[in-house]
């Protein structure tokens, strides 16, 4: 199932938009072997991917803030 949302970084309040394809169970193709098989994170209003996973890493986290946002997203679907 596809999910799309806007979230804030818990420490800085920076706004990010993400698109995620999430399955009901974990997969070898998912991030860290989890249920998220596709994920794109962008700063709200921008077009540059700051993180991208499509059954494998395409674009690694741009910085620590994006890593924190990624952790929040993965926790939501674990």
DASULMO-V202502 format. One record per backbone hydrogen bond with DSSP energy under -1.0 kcal/mol. CO is the residue of the C=O (numbers start at 1). NH is the residue of the N-H. Records with the same first field share a line. If there is no record, write none. Layout:
CO: NH  NH
This chain:
1: 22
3: 20
5: 18
7: 16
9: 13
14: 9
15: 44
16: 7
17: 42
18: 5
19: 40
20: 3
21: 37  38
27: 30
30: 33
31: 34
34: 27
35: 23
36: 31
37: 55
38: 21
39: 53
40: 19
41: 50  51
42: 17
43: 46
50: 62
51: 41
52: 58  59
53: 39
56: 54
59: 52
63: 67
64: 68
65: 69
66: 70
67: 71
68: 72
69: 73
70: 74
71: 75
72: 76
73: 77
